[in-house]
Amino acid sequence: MKNKRILVVGAGNAGRPAAKLLHHLGNEVLVTEIKEFEELPSKARKRIERMREDGIRFHFGGHHPREIEWAEAIFISPNIPKNSIIYRLVKNREIEYITPSMIGSMLNSFINIPMVGVAGTDGKTTTTNMIKHIIEGKHPTISFSSLEDSLVIEGLVDLLVEGRLGEGEFAVFELPHGTIRMTQGLELCAGIITTLTPDHLDEFRDYDDYIRRNLLIKDLIKERGLLILNGDDPIINTFTDEIGSPHIIYSIGRERRVEFHGRSYVTKPIPADVKAEKIKLKGLMGSEFTFTTGRIPTLICEKCKSIECECGDFKRVYVGPYKERVSLQVPGIFNVENALAAITTGLILGFDMDYLKERIGEFKGIRGRFEVIDEVDGVKVYMDAAHNPESMEKLFEGLGFDGRLIISLDNPDTLTVRDKFKIGKTLARAADLLIVSAKNETTEEIDWKAAGEVAEGANPTKTIIVENVYKSIKKALEESEEGDTIIHMGPGVVNAYKNVKMDIKRAIEDYKENR
């Protein structure tokens, strides 16, 4: 596709990379957006400014028939509702449609390295970075997750435009739930689904739509590729029979229950190919478990010994069985699950088990995931990105604290509205004191009502409502005693990591100066 006038509708996480790729391929691109420029998140505004400098045009505040008349081809972001005026404007006009899968296919044609994708609700970021840590010990690795400013398609387009796609021998991506349709057309050698608990549902028709969207990863797997699935998740293990492509199921052997809008989902017993047995949780010091498998398939061709079979006579190599004791530095039962997925990915990519044990044992975690911030007068301060009831429950499973646990929470809402009463109820089971910030760290708005809903759910646990994270941490330190633990939690740890961490550190410094 070259030398065309192309209209891109939507300046969000789908429209921007599509526009940048199409412009890079030699087209004249105009992007229209229903919102005004000032209404967009700051990260989006910064990217748009750079795109403008590169020659991509933008029109904000609505769509106009003359833009349709100007265009020879059109890309409509998949999150644009079907009742949008743009569909009425193009209804009776002959125009070439560019689909998300076409964008993915165009991009895929430039990528000549094995790609691994991680989908799901909780555990995506850590699992992605565990896999990256394993691979990059042997090979240069391209990776995108919520730790980077770019989502997968936008990041890949940036590398293409900057001529840096050749820097990696492998790639591993966290696949975003909202724009996973933009990855259609990419060809993954392996995919992982971690969990499918209800979250981000404002972006979907319903929970079933959210589930089906995440299961799209199965359509990205190459003909000889493999899926790795969490068999303990009550949603995932319900759909294993529908997944036709070869897959490996991992399990820690624990029944899970998800309840949402009167429906209850419970883990059903299914055979697991990879297990964690004899799990020993050592609190904040990490864990140990026995990694146990039978014979499991890999991506390696027996004849040419390659992941990307070139001999034309593919016969899959199998490895195992294994029964190996594994140690982790990162705490929590959820990280045992993440490690199972990461080690299994390493095995199917052809890494040696001894190397995998050593490498996963060296993994020290990632920013914003039980990250140590400071210790003040014998009080340890952490931050963690858990932001829905299920991830919060997992966070505290198997952890013990010598003193009291004080939880500081930023507003659980982002652009997604969450069940704040349930979050308060969940945290009250773990916390001795809960301090809730009213500030939505994504929109930067103060929402006292949201904080009040958390407090209502936490009753009768002592709960204090404050304006922002700075005041929350300051209050937590004032209320603390030697031996206590303070954990700040919430979606702001991901969406506004630098700001939240700066507020926490500023509160600590001010407390130290004035104590």
N, C-alpha and C positions, 0 to 999 in steps of 0.2 A: 504494500500500500504506500503510494508515493505521489507527491504533487497534487494532492486533493485539498479541498476546503472542507475541514472537519469541525463539526460542532460537538463539543463534549458537554453534557448536561450534568451538573453537580460538581462542586469543588471540594468534595470530601475525600475520604481515604480511597475511594474507587476512582473518582473522576481525575484527581491530580496525577496519579501514575499513568493512567490511560492517555491523558493529554501530553504528558512529558514524553512517553514512548512514541506516540504518533507524530509529535513534533520532531523528535530525533530521527525518525524514519523519512523526513523530508516533506512533511505536510504543513499547511497553514492551519493553525488550531485556534479556535475561540471557545472559551469555557464560560457557560452561564450558570448562575447560582441564584436560587430563590431568596436566600438570605443576603443581608447587607454585609459588606466586608467586616465591619466592626462587630458583627454578631458571631463571627467564627472564632474558634479557639485560637489562642496566641500561636501555638505551634503551626496550625494551618496557615495563619496569616504570614508567618515568616517564610514558609515554603512558597506560598503564592508570590510573594515579593521577588524571590529568587527566580521563579518561573517567568515572571514578567520581564525580568532583566534578560532572560534568554530568548525573548521574543514571543512568548505565548500571551494571547490577549484574554482578558477577563471582563465579564459584564455581571454586575451584582444587582440584586433587588428584583429579579423576575426574569421572565422569558418573553420574547417578542417574535411575531410572525416573520419579520424581516430577517431574523437570524436563521430561521428555517429555510427561507428562500435563498439565502446566501450559501447554505451548506450543500455539498455534494454527498456527504456521508455524516452519520450521527452515531455517537455513543451515548447511551442513557445509563447513568449509574444504577446498579441493580437495586439500591435501596430507595430509589424514586418511586413513590406510590403510583399504582396504575391509574388512579383517578386524577393524577396531576395534569395540569393544563397542557404540558408539553406533548402528551400523547394525543390530545385533541388537535393540537396544532399540526402534528405530522401525519394525522390519520389519512388524509386524502392526497398526500404528496408522495411522489415517487422519489425515494431517497435510500441510499445504501445504509443498512444497519450494521454496526460493529458491535459484537456481543462480548461479554466478559471472557468467554472461552477463546474468542479470537485474539484478545489481548494476551491471554496466558499462552496461547500457541505461538504467537509472534515472539514473545519473550523466550519461550522454551527453545525456540530454534537457535538462539544464541548461546545456550547453556549446554556444555558438554561434559559435565561432571555429575557423579551420583548425588541425588538430593534426598534428604530425609525430612519429613514433616511431622509436627506434633500438634494434635487437635485436642479439644476437650474444654472443660470448665476450670477445674483446679489442677495445679501441678504442671501445667504446660511450660511455664517459664523455667522452672527448676529442671524439669526433665530435658528440655531443649539445651540448657546450659551444661547439664551433666553429660549429655551426648557430645556436645561440642568439646568439653574438657577431655573426654576419652579420645575423640578423633584427632584433635589438634596436637596430642602428644606424639603423633606419628606423621600427620599430614597437615598442610595449610588448610584452614577451614573457613568458609564463609558462613556467617550465622546472623539471623535476625530474630529478635524476641522483643518482649515489652521493655527490656532493658535498654534497647536502642531507640532512637527517635523515629526510625522507619519501620513500618510494617513490611511484610515480606515482599509484596509486589513493588511497592514504592522503593524499597531498598535495592531490589534487583535492578529496577529501571535506573536508579542513580548509578549503580556500578556499571551498567551498560553504557550510559551516557558519558561517564567519566573514564571509560576504557579500562575498568578494573575487574571485569568478570573473570579474567584469567588468573587472578591472584589465589584462587582456592583450588584444591584437588577434591574436596568434598563440600557439601553445603547442608546445613541443618536449620530448619525454620520452625518458629512457632506460628501456627496458622490461625489468624484472627477469626473469631466466630462471626463477626459482623460482615466481613468482606471476603469470607472463604470462597465465595463464588468467583472472585477475581483470580483465584489460583487455578480455576479450571483451564486446562490446556497445558499446565505444568505436568511433568511426568516424574513421579517419585519412585525411587527404588524401595523405600520403606516408609510406613506411616504408623504413628502411635495415637491411640485415643486413651486419654488418662481417666477422666470422669465426665459425667453428663448431668450435673445437678442444676436446678433451675436458677439462672442468673442472666442478666442482660436481656430480660424478656421484653423490655420496651421496644427492642429492635426487631421483634419477631411477632408473627400473628398469635402464637401461643407456644406452650412448652413443646408440643409435638413438632412444631416448625423449627424450634431451636435444636431439637434432637436430630431431626432429619438433615438440617443444615450442616451440623458437625459431622454427620455420617457421610457427607459428600467426599470426605478424604478417601473413601474406598474407590471412588471413581478416578482418583489421581494416580493410583498405583499402577506401575508398568506391568506388562503381561507376566513377567517372572518375579514381580516384587512381592513383598510380604507386609501384612498388617500385624501390629502388636497391640493387644487389647487387654484392658483391665477387667478381668473376670469377676472381681468383687463388686464392681459398680452395678447396681440393680437395673440401670437402663441399658448399659452396654451389653450385659450378658443376656438380655432379652432379645437383642438383635443379632446375636452371633450366627443364628441359623440363616439369616437373610444375607449374610456377607459371603458372597461366592468366592472371592479371591482367597488364596491361602493365607492363614493367619495363625498367630501364636497367642495363647492366653496366659497371662500372668496373674498370680494371686498371692495374698498373704493369709488367705483362709478365714476372712472375717466377714460375717454377714453385714450388709448395709441396708438401711431403710431411708427412702426419700419420700416425704409427704408434701404434696402440693395441691392446693385447691380441692381438697377432699379426696384426692387420689393417693394411693399408697403403692410405692414400688419397693419390692424386697428382693435381695439377691437370691437367685435360685441356684441350686447346686449344679455346677457344670465342671467337666474335667479341665484341669489346668496343666499346661505344658511346662510352665516355669513357676516355682514356688519359693516363698521365704518361710523357712521353718525354724523352730527354736529361736524365736526373736527375743532379744534381750535389749530393752530400752534403758539407756543410761542417762536419762534426763537431758540436761543441756550439753552433756559430754558426747552425745551421739548414740549409736546403737551397734549391735552385732546380730547377724542372722546367718542361717545356712541356706545358701543359694542351691536349689535342687532342680534338676531337669531330667527328662528322658532324652531321647534322640530328637533333636529339633532341626528344622530346615534352615539353610542359609541362602544368601544371594549368590554364592560362589558357584561357578561352573566347574565341574569335576575335570573336564578336558582341558580348558584354556586357563583355569585358575583365576578367572576374572569376574568382577561384579557385573561389568557391562560385557556380557558374553559376545565374543567376536568370531567364534569358531563355527557358529551355525549349527552346532550339535549339542545343545544345552542339556546337561544332566546335573541336577542339583546335588551339592554336597550337604551332608547332614553331620552334625557334631553332637557330642554328649554320649552318654549321660554325665552330668556333673553333680557333685555334692561338695561344695566348697564353703568354708566359713568366711564371711565378708564383714569387714568393719567399716563404719561410717563415722565421719566427724560431725556431720550435720544432724541435728536432733529431730525426733518425732517419728511417729509411725508412718506419716505421709511420705517422709523421705525414704523409708524402706520401699514403699510402692514405687516412687520415682526411680530409685536405684535399680529395682527389678527391670523396669522398662529400659533404662539406659544400658545396663549390662547385656540384656537380651539383644538390643540394637547392636552393640559392639560385637556380639557373637555372630549375628547374621551377616555383619560386614566383614567377618573374617579375622577379627582380633583374637589373640591368644587369651585363655582364661586367666593365667597368672598375671598378664599385663592388665587385664580388666580389673582384677581384684586390687592391684596396686594403685591403679589410676583412680578408681572410684573412691578408694580410701584416702586419697590425697585431696579430694574435692572439699573445699572449705565453705561452700555455699555461695550465694549471690547477694548482691545488694538488695536491701529491703526484705529479705527473707530471714527472719530471726537475726537481724544484723545488730551487732554490738555497737552501741553509741558511746557509752561512758559508764564510769562507776563513780558515784558521789557519796561520800561518807558511808561506804559499805552498802549502798543501794545501786544495783545494776540496772542500766537503762537500755532497752532494746527497741527495735522497730520491726514491724512485720506487715506484709501486704494482705493478710487475710481480710476479706470484706463481705463474705456471705456466711450464713449459719453453718453450712457444711464444712467449709474450710476452717472456720474458727474452732469447731469441735475437733477436727483432726489435729489442729495446731497444738492443743493442750493434752491430747491423748498420750499418756505415758510420761508426761513431764511432771516433775515435782519441784517445789520451791521451799526453801528453808524458812523464809518469813512469809509475810503477806504478799499477795499478788495485786498490784494496782494496774488497772487497764485504762489507758488513755485512748480514746476513739475519735477519729475525725468523722464527719458526717458520712454515713454509709452510702448516700446517694451520689451519683455522678450525673451524667445525662440519663442514666438508668435509675429508676426509682425502686428501692429495695424494701423488703419487709423489715422495717426498723424495730417493730415490737418484738418480732422473733429474734432479731439480732441481740436486743437487750436481754431477752430471756436466756439466750444461749450464753452470753458473756457473764451473766449473773451466776451461772453455775460454777464458773472458774474464778471469778474476781472477788476479792474482799472489799474493794472499792473501785467504782467505775466513774470515770470523768469523761464527759462527752462534749466535744467541740461542735458548735452549731454551723461552722463554716464548711460549705461544699467546696472542696479543694479543686474541683474541675471547673465549676462555673464561677468560683470565687464569691458566691453569694452567702449571706448569713441566713440560715433557716432555723429559727428557734423551735418551730413546730416539729421538724425532723428530730432534733435533739430530745424534745419532749416525748416523742413516741418511743425512742430508745429507753429513756428513763422509766417510762410507764411499763415497758416489758421487763425491765430489770428489777422492779419492785419485788421483794423488800430489801434487796441489796442496796447499800448506801450508794447514791448516785449524785454527782455534782455536774451541773450544766454550765459551760463557759462559752466564750465567743469564738475562740480559735485554738489552734494547736499550741501556740506559744503559752497561752494562759493555762491550757490543760496540763502541760508538762510542769509548768511552774507550780501549779496547785498540787500535782502529784508529788513533787519533791517536798513541798511544805508539809504534806500529810504523811510522808514516809518516815520509816525508822530503819536503823541499821539491820541488814539482813533481808529487807524487802526487795521485791523485783517490780520494775515498771516496764510495761510493754505498751508502746504506741502502735495502734492498728488502724486499718482502714484503706479504702481505695486510693486515697491521696498519696500513699506510699508508692504507688505505681504511677498514677496520673500526674502527680506534682512532686515527684521524688525530691528534687533539689530544694524546693520551697519548704516541704515538710521537714526534711532533715535540718535545714537551716534554722527553722523555727524551734526545733527540739534543742539544737546546740545553743542557740541564743538564749533560750529559757534556762538551760543548765549554767551557762556562763553568768547570767544575771543573778541566778540563785546563789552561785558560789560567791559572787561579789558582795551580796547583801545579807548573807546568813549571819 
